[in-house]
């Protein structure tokens, strides 16, 4: 009898402890951060990398007790919307964020979508972090967009300079999909190449995104025998097809792009033919990665069963948002406070070794601080994986 009473008392105590723990967890208010970007179609890996990075970091924060901003500790909830690389759906996604009272959104991933959501963001007090390159999004009078990565007009010249010095590249040809994003990136690349003294032998060849046979598209370029073939704004799905076609046509030069790519997709679609392909990588290398970055990669991999190198860059947006809010808690509901804080903001970079800082840059490109400071890591594909070619910085 006494034993049963003791067991009952123990069970009641355990239940009370569990209830108290649950109540304690439930006491954390929720801070919602949005994501509007492409997670389906040929460019899906760009947005999937964004969403998974955010979800991995949010789960990590919540698991360890939440994120303290001012006197309040929050659980982080990621609210996601697949815009399918369609500007109209991007607008709908941003409107959904506004309806839910969300003031901070990561994405969209392409130029059209980022430009399309600007009126909605500005009208509803939303700061958004696009992975899109038009300077008009980040220069005055625009104020609500923050570039979440290194732009093609920043990475392109760095890649061209490297290839001119290290590979003796003198001539270059550009090819782009017949869409506004790739065409804009092509034009920026052509201007940068000419400014560096490269001879641009072809800059008007385009293709449709649903092209399956690139041989007739590339044949005119191959006749020009360029030292460098730039795949402007190429999607992860199209890159291996273009690379394979160029190599099968006998092209022996360097192939590069200023967009991030997926090693798995390259391996599956082009195999060894993709060896030597140069692209912009994630903002980390084994030499730069801090213990926190290593843990992030481990958590991401366990959560989703794979890892995308581009997430080395995509991990930063959520961190910048939360750290800036921590610097001025009033910014949680007032984006003007966020904008004011950006000019003086600085915090330790938890993902890099040494004394690297989180800070906003962009004065050289935009005349105002509307870009996150992440390292420019340029990769070369070799035998199924990316290797670091060089690392640089932008102001």
Steps between C-alpha positions, in 0.01 A plus 500: 500500500776736597693404183196582282462834673866582441474402134188716461672794662802456273279490192318815608834673558624395155178626341529832680864536385403426140212747523726769642756436224233521232359815655846654514558426133158633410571824683744613230320729256550416135690726261405424142754545220383453143646337193368569150697325229523227239491143631370324187607488136847534340624758754356319803832433671556875550187542712515157662843594631350819648206328664699210641767729639238707679315196632822338622608812688152565643471142630845534656407827672171362631665180622747701707240720668419772250651830392519794741423843361485769766323358802306237304604155383331386179449173322563545127245385244578494128199574277576387144341563161605342169476771234587249223728766344185690400488874584122490549533220754785688668263793549239264644762358734604842626136595549458185710792611716342844544169342601678296766673809638846386394751783461809303392509274195782311328475485118397507219779320313477665158496852358141507376357379828712733712394801292134396496466481879661837568173702511340248736802497729530877516125554551485247785825573684683183397878471473590227253825327408495411129757292315459721195735749342326811356666802658170688498385278789781620724561861397297800613211559506465122561569416863329174598706241306833359622710291262560164668805395300777625272364643171612384156644846425720450807593133451531514119795742489673305778469177300609661173806661663600167650466318167689770311789475745504126570369350173599759244140558395471768231170430320158436646153404376170530686183295473178562693145373530246725333368636832554831672722371784759318285494774235565766764786297643641448151499875434678566831754230421567638152556850637737370769694287250547791262607728784773250588623489141362159401397449138127410500457280192131415552233659718167453322430124510198402709292189565158410636493361854329179387769428237616138503748504210762772539720390210347734239494784756869467586635425152533867392691580820733204456603637160640807679730280714482713819740436787210540744130412468278677755160346574327818618238449770480128422261291709628185672288289265635654179868522600592132455321484162690802370831371633448156348404643161798738493747225588349257250542769234870500582525813716824487700485841669376606843127504579372721783193663650428758771207303639525232770464140391422155639781244495255208498314636197828561316620150577178341384461712187858545377729277704870543426418741216423757771853481642654846499163681502524820706211642702431713805489285811371526852656755732721252679788263444648236732772751583246771593230290669454552873373226734154656471509470119611139531210431735259678266606276211463193722152601619387590147623166365328303774178696453479465122727208411730709281681833491526774237822702499297812416353484851837625625373835367129452564551442874588867544170679429315376808804566717525858374130561564509367855828668596380836366175465694705421809695822446173697509193306621272783382571377147285191555198704393671813363711447187619861507680415824654201320618723215655748743677220688649361179733797456680437829433127542786261570502161673735200514465265203419164662561303180860602435820449692686802629363849555271524195194721549140506390444844347316664216695606193417624152621859505714448190225333297185670634598813690338362815538196725257259338704180476609240755874450534575142402825370352515458123596135463566384143491125440621263233319170444723193505406130512154544651575775751584869525850613588585856607670697224540829688335720765442876477293775665270777380436841653 
